[in-house]
Amino acid sequence: MVLATYCLALFIAAIDTTIVNVDQPSLQRALHASVTDLQWATDVASPVRPSFFGVDR
C-alpha cells in the first residue's frame, strides 16, 4: 500500500510538471515573462509539489 501511494504521488507530480511545461508559451504571453522567469518558476515549484504528498496526517 505504501508503494502504491508513493507511485501515485510521483505520477501526479510528473503529470503536474508536464502540464506546466506544455503551458509555458501561454504563461509567457499572459504574464509577459522571460524564459528565465519561466525556468525559475518551474524549477522552484517542481520539488515543492511532491513534498505535499508526504505530509503526515
PDB file with SEQRES, HELIX, SHEET and CRYST1 records, atoms N, CA, C and O in Angstrom:
SEQRES   1 A   57  MET VAL LEU ALA THR TYR CYS LEU ALA LEU PHE ILE ALA          
SEQRES   2 A   57  ALA ILE ASP THR THR ILE VAL ASN VAL ASP GLN PRO SER          
SEQRES   3 A   57  LEU GLN ARG ALA LEU HIS ALA SER VAL THR ASP LEU GLN          
SEQRES   4 A   57  TRP ALA THR ASP VAL ALA SER PRO VAL ARG PRO SER PHE          
SEQRES   5 A   57  PHE GLY VAL ASP ARG                                          
HELIX    1 AA1 VAL A    2  VAL A   22  1                                  21    
HELIX    2 AA2 GLN A   24  LEU A   31  1                                   8    
HELIX    3 AA3 VAL A   35  SER A   51  1                                  17    
HELIX    4 AA4 PHE A   52  GLY A   54  5                                   3    
CRYST1    1.000    1.000    1.000  90.00  90.00  90.00 P 1           1          
ATOM      1  N   MET A   1       0.821  -1.191   0.000  1.00  0.00           N  
ATOM      2  CA  MET A   1       0.000   0.000   0.000  1.00  0.00           C  
ATOM      3  C   MET A   1       0.875   1.269   0.000  1.00  0.00           C  
ATOM      4  O   MET A   1       0.557   2.256  -0.663  1.00  0.00           O  
ATOM      5  N   VAL A   2       1.962   1.218   0.745  1.00  0.00           N  
ATOM      6  CA  VAL A   2       2.851   2.373   0.790  1.00  0.00           C  
ATOM      7  C   VAL A   2       3.475   2.611  -0.580  1.00  0.00           C  
ATOM      8  O   VAL A   2       3.589   3.752  -1.027  1.00  0.00           O  
ATOM      9  N   LEU A   3       3.874   1.541  -1.238  1.00  0.00           N  
ATOM     10  CA  LEU A   3       4.477   1.675  -2.564  1.00  0.00           C  
ATOM     11  C   LEU A   3       3.470   2.241  -3.562  1.00  0.00           C  
ATOM     12  O   LEU A   3       3.824   3.084  -4.386  1.00  0.00           O  
ATOM     13  N   ALA A   4       2.236   1.792  -3.496  1.00  0.00           N  
ATOM     14  CA  ALA A   4       1.197   2.301  -4.396  1.00  0.00           C  
ATOM     15  C   ALA A   4       0.953   3.788  -4.161  1.00  0.00           C  
ATOM     16  O   ALA A   4       0.773   4.548  -5.113  1.00  0.00           O  
ATOM     17  N   THR A   5       0.948   4.197  -2.914  1.00  0.00           N  
ATOM     18  CA  THR A   5       0.750   5.610  -2.584  1.00  0.00           C  
ATOM     19  C   THR A   5       1.912   6.445  -3.105  1.00  0.00           C  
ATOM     20  O   THR A   5       1.710   7.519  -3.671  1.00  0.00           O  
ATOM     21  N   TYR A   6       3.122   5.946  -2.912  1.00  0.00           N  
ATOM     22  CA  TYR A   6       4.305   6.656  -3.409  1.00  0.00           C  
ATOM     23  C   TYR A   6       4.268   6.769  -4.933  1.00  0.00           C  
ATOM     24  O   TYR A   6       4.551   7.833  -5.484  1.00  0.00           O  
ATOM     25  N   CYS A   7       3.925   5.688  -5.606  1.00  0.00           N  
ATOM     26  CA  CYS A   7       3.869   5.701  -7.072  1.00  0.00           C  
ATOM     27  C   CYS A   7       2.797   6.672  -7.573  1.00  0.00           C  
ATOM     28  O   CYS A   7       3.015   7.386  -8.552  1.00  0.00           O  
ATOM     29  N   LEU A   8       1.653   6.701  -6.910  1.00  0.00           N  
ATOM     30  CA  LEU A   8       0.595   7.620  -7.292  1.00  0.00           C  
ATOM     31  C   LEU A   8       1.034   9.072  -7.107  1.00  0.00           C  
ATOM     32  O   LEU A   8       0.783   9.916  -7.968  1.00  0.00           O  
ATOM     33  N   ALA A   9       1.684   9.357  -5.994  1.00  0.00           N  
ATOM     34  CA  ALA A   9       2.161  10.717  -5.741  1.00  0.00           C  
ATOM     35  C   ALA A   9       3.199  11.132  -6.782  1.00  0.00           C  
ATOM     36  O   ALA A   9       3.177  12.264  -7.266  1.00  0.00           O  
ATOM     37  N   LEU A  10       4.092  10.236  -7.119  1.00  0.00           N  
ATOM     38  CA  LEU A  10       5.102  10.526  -8.131  1.00  0.00           C  
ATOM     39  C   LEU A  10       4.466  10.754  -9.499  1.00  0.00           C  
ATOM     40  O   LEU A  10       4.882  11.646 -10.238  1.00  0.00           O  
ATOM     41  N   PHE A  11       3.469   9.959  -9.832  1.00  0.00           N  
ATOM     42  CA  PHE A  11       2.758  10.103 -11.096  1.00  0.00           C  
ATOM     43  C   PHE A  11       2.049  11.460 -11.170  1.00  0.00           C  
ATOM     44  O   PHE A  11       2.121  12.147 -12.189  1.00  0.00           O  
ATOM     45  N   ILE A  12       1.369  11.838 -10.096  1.00  0.00           N  
ATOM     46  CA  ILE A  12       0.657  13.115 -10.075  1.00  0.00           C  
ATOM     47  C   ILE A  12       1.637  14.278 -10.206  1.00  0.00           C  
ATOM     48  O   ILE A  12       1.365  15.240 -10.924  1.00  0.00           O  
ATOM     49  N   ALA A  13       2.759  14.196  -9.526  1.00  0.00           N  
ATOM     50  CA  ALA A  13       3.767  15.252  -9.621  1.00  0.00           C  
ATOM     51  C   ALA A  13       4.325  15.341 -11.042  1.00  0.00           C  
ATOM     52  O   ALA A  13       4.549  16.439 -11.551  1.00  0.00           O  
ATOM     53  N   ALA A  14       4.548  14.207 -11.676  1.00  0.00           N  
ATOM     54  CA  ALA A  14       5.066  14.206 -13.044  1.00  0.00           C  
ATOM     55  C   ALA A  14       4.049  14.797 -14.018  1.00  0.00           C  
ATOM     56  O   ALA A  14       4.414  15.568 -14.907  1.00  0.00           O  
ATOM     57  N   ILE A  15       2.788  14.442 -13.855  1.00  0.00           N  
ATOM     58  CA  ILE A  15       1.737  14.994 -14.719  1.00  0.00           C  
ATOM     59  C   ILE A  15       1.633  16.508 -14.517  1.00  0.00           C  
ATOM     60  O   ILE A  15       1.498  17.256 -15.485  1.00  0.00           O  
ATOM     61  N   ASP A  16       1.696  16.955 -13.272  1.00  0.00           N  
ATOM     62  CA  ASP A  16       1.602  18.382 -12.982  1.00  0.00           C  
ATOM     63  C   ASP A  16       2.759  19.150 -13.621  1.00  0.00           C  
ATOM     64  O   ASP A  16       2.554  20.219 -14.196  1.00  0.00           O  
ATOM     65  N   THR A  17       3.954  18.614 -13.522  1.00  0.00           N  
ATOM     66  CA  THR A  17       5.112  19.261 -14.136  1.00  0.00           C  
ATOM     67  C   THR A  17       4.984  19.283 -15.650  1.00  0.00           C  
ATOM     68  O   THR A  17       5.356  20.268 -16.288  1.00  0.00           O  
ATOM     69  N   THR A  18       4.463  18.210 -16.232  1.00  0.00           N  
ATOM     70  CA  THR A  18       4.257  18.156 -17.682  1.00  0.00           C  
ATOM     71  C   THR A  18       3.259  19.212 -18.127  1.00  0.00           C  
ATOM     72  O   THR A  18       3.465  19.877 -19.142  1.00  0.00           O  
ATOM     73  N   ILE A  19       2.182  19.367 -17.375  1.00  0.00           N  
ATOM     74  CA  ILE A  19       1.169  20.371 -17.720  1.00  0.00           C  
ATOM     75  C   ILE A  19       1.766  21.769 -17.688  1.00  0.00           C  
ATOM     76  O   ILE A  19       1.515  22.575 -18.584  1.00  0.00           O  
ATOM     77  N   VAL A  20       2.551  22.057 -16.665  1.00  0.00           N  
ATOM     78  CA  VAL A  20       3.187  23.378 -16.577  1.00  0.00           C  
ATOM     79  C   VAL A  20       4.132  23.587 -17.759  1.00  0.00           C  
ATOM     80  O   VAL A  20       4.155  24.670 -18.343  1.00  0.00           O  
ATOM     81  N   ASN A  21       4.906  22.574 -18.114  1.00  0.00           N  
ATOM     82  CA  ASN A  21       5.845  22.714 -19.233  1.00  0.00           C  
ATOM     83  C   ASN A  21       5.129  22.908 -20.561  1.00  0.00           C  
ATOM     84  O   ASN A  21       5.591  23.680 -21.402  1.00  0.00           O  
ATOM     85  N   VAL A  22       4.017  22.226 -20.760  1.00  0.00           N  
ATOM     86  CA  VAL A  22       3.262  22.371 -22.009  1.00  0.00           C  
ATOM     87  C   VAL A  22       2.610  23.750 -22.080  1.00  0.00           C  
ATOM     88  O   VAL A  22       2.475  24.322 -23.162  1.00  0.00           O  
ATOM     89  N   ASP A  23       2.210  24.277 -20.938  1.00  0.00           N  
ATOM     90  CA  ASP A  23       1.501  25.555 -20.891  1.00  0.00           C  
ATOM     91  C   ASP A  23       2.435  26.764 -20.833  1.00  0.00           C  
ATOM     92  O   ASP A  23       1.954  27.896 -20.785  1.00  0.00           O  
ATOM     93  N   GLN A  24       3.723  26.565 -20.837  1.00  0.00           N  
ATOM     94  CA  GLN A  24       4.660  27.678 -20.701  1.00  0.00           C  
ATOM     95  C   GLN A  24       4.515  28.763 -21.769  1.00  0.00           C  
ATOM     96  O   GLN A  24       4.599  29.941 -21.422  1.00  0.00           O  
ATOM     97  N   PRO A  25       4.301  28.438 -23.044  1.00  0.00           N  
ATOM     98  CA  PRO A  25       4.155  29.526 -24.021  1.00  0.00           C  
ATOM     99  C   PRO A  25       2.986  30.467 -23.710  1.00  0.00           C  
ATOM    100  O   PRO A  25       3.116  31.683 -23.843  1.00  0.00           O  
ATOM    101  N   SER A  26       1.854  29.908 -23.298  1.00  0.00           N  
ATOM    102  CA  SER A  26       0.719  30.781 -22.981  1.00  0.00           C  
ATOM    103  C   SER A  26       0.962  31.548 -21.682  1.00  0.00           C  
ATOM    104  O   SER A  26       0.532  32.694 -21.557  1.00  0.00           O  
ATOM    105  N   LEU A  27       1.652  30.928 -20.705  1.00  0.00           N  
ATOM    106  CA  LEU A  27       2.006  31.648 -19.491  1.00  0.00           C  
ATOM    107  C   LEU A  27       2.951  32.804 -19.808  1.00  0.00           C  
ATOM    108  O   LEU A  27       2.832  33.887 -19.236  1.00  0.00           O  
ATOM    109  N   GLN A  28       3.878  32.571 -20.711  1.00  0.00           N  
ATOM    110  CA  GLN A  28       4.838  33.608 -21.077  1.00  0.00           C  
ATOM    111  C   GLN A  28       4.119  34.799 -21.709  1.00  0.00           C  
ATOM    112  O   GLN A  28       4.425  35.950 -21.399  1.00  0.00           O  
ATOM    113  N   ARG A  29       3.170  34.517 -22.589  1.00  0.00           N  
ATOM    114  CA  ARG A  29       2.426  35.604 -23.224  1.00  0.00           C  
ATOM    115  C   ARG A  29       1.541  36.341 -22.210  1.00  0.00           C  
ATOM    116  O   ARG A  29       1.490  37.571 -22.208  1.00  0.00           O  
ATOM    117  N   ALA A  30       0.854  35.595 -21.361  1.00  0.00           N  
ATOM    118  CA  ALA A  30      -0.081  36.212 -20.419  1.00  0.00           C  
ATOM    119  C   ALA A  30       0.629  37.035 -19.344  1.00  0.00           C  
ATOM    120  O   ALA A  30       0.133  38.084 -18.932  1.00  0.00           O  
ATOM    121  N   LEU A  31       1.781  36.561 -18.897  1.00  0.00           N  
ATOM    122  CA  LEU A  31       2.487  37.232 -17.808  1.00  0.00           C  
ATOM    123  C   LEU A  31       3.632  38.122 -18.293  1.00  0.00           C  
ATOM    124  O   LEU A  31       4.293  38.781 -17.491  1.00  0.00           O  
ATOM    125  N   HIS A  32       3.863  38.138 -19.615  1.00  0.00           N  
ATOM    126  CA  HIS A  32       4.976  38.893 -20.197  1.00  0.00           C  
ATOM    127  C   HIS A  32       6.290  38.522 -19.501  1.00  0.00           C  
ATOM    128  O   HIS A  32       7.088  39.386 -19.138  1.00  0.00           O  
ATOM    129  N   ALA A  33       6.485  37.232 -19.329  1.00  0.00           N  
ATOM    130  CA  ALA A  33       7.652  36.722 -18.613  1.00  0.00           C  
ATOM    131  C   ALA A  33       8.758  36.346 -19.600  1.00  0.00           C  
ATOM    132  O   ALA A  33       8.503  36.006 -20.755  1.00  0.00           O  
ATOM    133  N   SER A  34       9.977  36.417 -19.110  1.00  0.00           N  
ATOM    134  CA  SER A  34      11.112  35.975 -19.921  1.00  0.00           C  
ATOM    135  C   SER A  34      11.290  34.461 -19.752  1.00  0.00           C  
ATOM    136  O   SER A  34      10.654  33.839 -18.901  1.00  0.00           O  
ATOM    137  N   VAL A  35      12.150  33.895 -20.563  1.00  0.00           N  
ATOM    138  CA  VAL A  35      12.431  32.469 -20.478  1.00  0.00           C  
ATOM    139  C   VAL A  35      13.037  32.139 -19.111  1.00  0.00           C  
ATOM    140  O   VAL A  35      12.744  31.095 -18.528  1.00  0.00           O  
ATOM    141  N   THR A  36      13.877  33.031 -18.613  1.00  0.00           N  
ATOM    142  CA  THR A  36      14.490  32.829 -17.303  1.00  0.00           C  
ATOM    143  C   THR A  36      13.433  32.801 -16.199  1.00  0.00           C  
ATOM    144  O   THR A  36      13.520  31.989 -15.278  1.00  0.00           O  
ATOM    145  N   ASP A  37      12.439  33.682 -16.287  1.00  0.00           N  
ATOM    146  CA  ASP A  37      11.356  33.689 -15.295  1.00  0.00           C  
ATOM    147  C   ASP A  37      10.585  32.379 -15.310  1.00  0.00           C  
ATOM    148  O   ASP A  37      10.269  31.830 -14.255  1.00  0.00           O  
ATOM    149  N   LEU A  38      10.283  31.880 -16.492  1.00  0.00           N  
ATOM    150  CA  LEU A  38       9.545  30.618 -16.600  1.00  0.00           C  
ATOM    151  C   LEU A  38      10.364  29.455 -16.057  1.00  0.00           C  
ATOM    152  O   LEU A  38       9.836  28.586 -15.364  1.00  0.00           O  
ATOM    153  N   GLN A  39      11.645  29.443 -16.373  1.00  0.00           N  
ATOM    154  CA  GLN A  39      12.511  28.366 -15.897  1.00  0.00           C  
ATOM    155  C   GLN A  39      12.615  28.406 -14.376  1.00  0.00           C  
ATOM    156  O   GLN A  39      12.586  27.366 -13.718  1.00  0.00           O  
ATOM    157  N   TRP A  40      12.735  29.598 -13.826  1.00  0.00           N  
ATOM    158  CA  TRP A  40      12.817  29.747 -12.370  1.00  0.00           C  
ATOM    159  C   TRP A  40      11.544  29.234 -11.709  1.00  0.00           C  
ATOM    160  O   TRP A  40      11.613  28.501 -10.723  1.00  0.00           O  
ATOM    161  N   ALA A  41      10.389  29.608 -12.238  1.00  0.00           N  
ATOM    162  CA  ALA A  41       9.121  29.187 -11.652  1.00  0.00           C  
ATOM    163  C   ALA A  41       8.964  27.667 -11.700  1.00  0.00           C  
ATOM    164  O   ALA A  41       8.493  27.064 -10.736  1.00  0.00           O  
ATOM    165  N   THR A  42       9.347  27.054 -12.794  1.00  0.00           N  
ATOM    166  CA  THR A  42       9.246  25.599 -12.922  1.00  0.00           C  
ATOM    167  C   THR A  42      10.232  24.903 -11.993  1.00  0.00           C  
ATOM    168  O   THR A  42       9.882  23.916 -11.347  1.00  0.00           O  
ATOM    169  N   ASP A  43      11.453  25.405 -11.920  1.00  0.00           N  
ATOM    170  CA  ASP A  43      12.475  24.775 -11.071  1.00  0.00           C  
ATOM    171  C   ASP A  43      12.136  24.881  -9.586  1.00  0.00           C  
ATOM    172  O   ASP A  43      12.409  23.958  -8.818  1.00  0.00           O  
ATOM    173  N   VAL A  44      11.547  25.993  -9.182  1.00  0.00           N  
ATOM    174  CA  VAL A  44      11.206  26.173  -7.773  1.00  0.00           C  
ATOM    175  C   VAL A  44       9.991  25.344  -7.395  1.00  0.00           C  
ATOM    176  O   VAL A  44       9.958  24.756  -6.314  1.00  0.00           O  
ATOM    177  N   ALA A  45       9.006  25.287  -8.256  1.00  0.00           N  
ATOM    178  CA  ALA A  45       7.752  24.603  -7.921  1.00  0.00           C  
ATOM    179  C   ALA A  45       7.867  23.084  -8.008  1.00  0.00           C  
ATOM    180  O   ALA A  45       7.170  22.377  -7.279  1.00  0.00           O  
ATOM    181  N   SER A  46       8.719  22.572  -8.873  1.00  0.00           N  
ATOM    182  CA  SER A  46       8.783  21.121  -9.077  1.00  0.00           C  
ATOM    183  C   SER A  46       9.112  20.323  -7.818  1.00  0.00           C  
ATOM    184  O   SER A  46       8.434  19.326  -7.567  1.00  0.00           O  
ATOM    185  N   PRO A  47      10.106  20.694  -7.012  1.00  0.00           N  
ATOM    186  CA  PRO A  47      10.367  19.891  -5.807  1.00  0.00           C  
ATOM    187  C   PRO A  47       9.378  20.152  -4.677  1.00  0.00           C  
ATOM    188  O   PRO A  47       9.275  19.343  -3.754  1.00  0.00           O  
ATOM    189  N   VAL A  48       8.658  21.251  -4.730  1.00  0.00           N  
ATOM    190  CA  VAL A  48       7.739  21.596  -3.642  1.00  0.00           C  
ATOM    191  C   VAL A  48       6.450  20.788  -3.732  1.00  0.00           C  
ATOM    192  O   VAL A  48       5.964  20.297  -2.714  1.00  0.00           O  
ATOM    193  N   ARG A  49       5.891  20.642  -4.921  1.00  0.00           N  
ATOM    194  CA  ARG A  49       4.603  19.945  -5.079  1.00  0.00           C  
ATOM    195  C   ARG A  49       4.631  18.516  -4.549  1.00  0.00           C  
ATOM    196  O   ARG A  49       3.722  18.150  -3.804  1.00  0.00           O  
ATOM    197  N   PRO A  50       5.614  17.689  -4.887  1.00  0.00           N  
ATOM    198  CA  PRO A  50       5.591  16.310  -4.363  1.00  0.00           C  
ATOM    199  C   PRO A  50       5.741  16.241  -2.848  1.00  0.00           C  
ATOM    200  O   PRO A  50       5.317  15.264  -2.230  1.00  0.00           O  
ATOM    201  N   SER A  51       6.330  17.248  -2.252  1.00  0.00           N  
ATOM    202  CA  SER A  51       6.506  17.207  -0.804  1.00  0.00           C  
ATOM    203  C   SER A  51       5.172  17.273  -0.071  1.00  0.00           C  
ATOM    204  O   SER A  51       5.079  16.828   1.073  1.00  0.00           O  
ATOM    205  N   PHE A  52       4.143  17.818  -0.703  1.00  0.00           N  
ATOM    206  CA  PHE A  52       2.825  17.871  -0.069  1.00  0.00           C  
ATOM    207  C   PHE A  52       2.236  16.475   0.113  1.00  0.00           C  
ATOM    208  O   PHE A  52       1.423  16.258   1.012  1.00  0.00           O  
ATOM    209  N   PHE A  53       2.633  15.537  -0.723  1.00  0.00           N  
ATOM    210  CA  PHE A  53       2.100  14.183  -0.617  1.00  0.00           C  
ATOM    211  C   PHE A  53       2.707  13.417   0.543  1.00  0.00           C  
ATOM    212  O   PHE A  53       2.149  12.407   0.971  1.00  0.00           O  
ATOM    213  N   GLY A  54       3.828  13.874   1.056  1.00  0.00           N  
ATOM    214  CA  GLY A  54       4.499  13.184   2.139  1.00  0.00           C  
ATOM    215  C   GLY A  54       4.119  13.684   3.528  1.00  0.00           C  
ATOM    216  O   GLY A  54       4.682  13.235   4.526  1.00  0.00           O  
ATOM    217  N   VAL A  55       3.174  14.606   3.594  1.00  0.00           N  
ATOM    218  CA  VAL A  55       2.779  15.182   4.872  1.00  0.00           C  
ATOM    219  C   VAL A  55       2.013  14.137   5.682  1.00  0.00           C  
ATOM    220  O   VAL A  55       1.091  13.499   5.173  1.00  0.00           O  
ATOM    221  N   ASP A  56       2.403  13.968   6.945  1.00  0.00           N  
ATOM    222  CA  ASP A  56       1.717  13.020   7.821  1.00  0.00           C  
ATOM    223  C   ASP A  56       0.352  13.539   8.217  1.00  0.00           C  
ATOM    224  O   ASP A  56       0.107  14.745   8.240  1.00  0.00           O  
ATOM    225  N   ARG A  57      -0.528  12.609   8.528  1.00  0.00           N  
ATOM    226  CA  ARG A  57      -1.877  13.002   8.950  1.00  0.00           C  
ATOM    227  C   ARG A  57      -1.882  13.530  10.328  1.00  0.00           C  
ATOM    228  O   ARG A  57      -2.935  13.907  10.841  1.00  0.00           O  
TER     229      ARG A  57                                                      
END                                                                             
